Amino acid sequence: MTTDRAALTAGYLDEVARHGATGADLLSVIPSTGLLDTDPHLSRPLFLGRAEAEQLNSDLQHVRAALASLPAKLYDGDLTAFARDSGLTDSQISAVLRSRAGRPVTEVTQLARGDLYPQPSGLRLLEFNMGSAIAGIDNADLCRAMLRYPLLREFARTHRLGYVDTMSAEIDLIFGETGFARDSYPMVAMVAWSNLYKVYGSTLHKMARRWRAKGLDAHACHIGQLKVRNGKVMLRGRQVDIIFRIFIIEQMLLPEGPALMDPILDAVARGQVAMFTPFDSELFGSKAPLAMISEQRNRHLFSPAELEAIDRVLPWTRMVRPGPVTLEDGSTVDLFDYATSHAADLVLKPTLLHGGVGVLPGWHPDTTEQVWRDELGKAMGGPYVLQRRVVPDPELCPGENGELIPWIVTWGVFTFPTGYGGGWARAFPVSSGREVTRAGTGLLYGSTLVAGWGTGR
């Protein structure tokens, strides 16, 4: 039985058509309470074959290893120099160093999610996200809910479709990377920035209740609710053992950022509270390190397995710097001249911003030749990368009345050293004319089932 991504998708859509099913039928089983009540969802899961999932996890693990090795291989272990070349300011670099609490430069979190677009040859990497601020950890909830739909449940039984409990895997990492014993029931503050807390606070409190049942004494809050007394971080009168960080390094640049973060980071640096994850996770998860591992002159630094993975999943990516660059075919061109004459093949991205902010597709109708040249000029020598355009294959999903609707879907694939870590999806319709997946702008969300995986685990 062929059980790859394309065959599973076609097989399921055939079953939907044969039964006269609709997207509304599947969505009717999604509960209106719990962690799933805040987001609209795709009308079917994404599918992967088991071999595809295992190969993808292997590739992402090798990419992660290559990224984590960059300070040692390119900067002689100087994390400050690496951070500066990646676009961080001095205040952000100080935050990174304090949040690490003196850990070796080679010690980098294993919590990671690759964001990819589907093509006939496989999934291609757009961004590689690392750290506790990444979303989609609760994707198994959606898998469980969707499998209540009889047609999907039977299709899953036939193909032994299953999923990973990403949240449980994340909790295992929290214990492993902070050093707390599984039976210690540490006090965990799930800390968001105040504006995010206003929107998602109720969801974070629901998640905290889930975590308390899984061995973490978790409590949601915004950063302004943390207090430092006698050197210890306190929340509502209780000492915090672990800060689960949902706020991000960009917020260090806000006017109020240092005053809110500095006392907490100082406590982390003193070893009086653990932070999961340190700010370096966002540094390694920025676009600049992707350009460094894509760069032709750095290929000798990586193992054959890492190079194979990089070549398989990562499109051509370069820092925006004046002068010559090497293309995929080995030829050398001037970056600015090449970029201005190949706008339709390229996308300009800031190295550190999240959620699609600041991304400029060269092929977009609004990106005129003059706009493209001007933005390239402004980006030159700054914290920006150019990346080869990846044209995604649309994912067909049943509409409300059963018609098939094409969607542009960003696959979010979690990767753990123990194996494939689950899949999350963000999507917008092809008919929208959009080019970039931007956070908080009318997206639908989904999850992934893997063939040959059995039941969820």
Secondary structure, DSSP 8 states (H G I E B T S, - for coil): ---SHHHHHHHHHHHHHHTT--HHHHHTTS-SSGGGSSS-B-SS-EEE-HHHHHHHHHHHHHHHHHHHTHHHHHHTT-HHHHHHHTT--HHHHHHHHHHHTT--TT-----EEEEEEEETTEEEEEEEEESTT-S-TTHHHHHHHHTTSHHHHHHHHHHT-B---HHHHHHHHHHHHH---TTS--EEEEEE-HHHHHHHHHHHHHHHHHHHTTT-EEEEEEGGGEEEETTEEEETTEE-SEEEE-S-GGGGGSTTHHHHHHHHHHHHHTTSSEEES-THHHHHTSHHHHHHHH-GGGGGGS-HHHHHHHHHH---EEE--SSEEE-TTS-EEEHHHHHHH-GGGEEEEESS--TTTT-EETTSTT--HHHHHHHHHHHTTSSEEEEE------EEEE-TTS-EEEEEEEEEEEEETTEEEEEEEEEEEGGG---S--TTSS-EEEEEEETT--S--
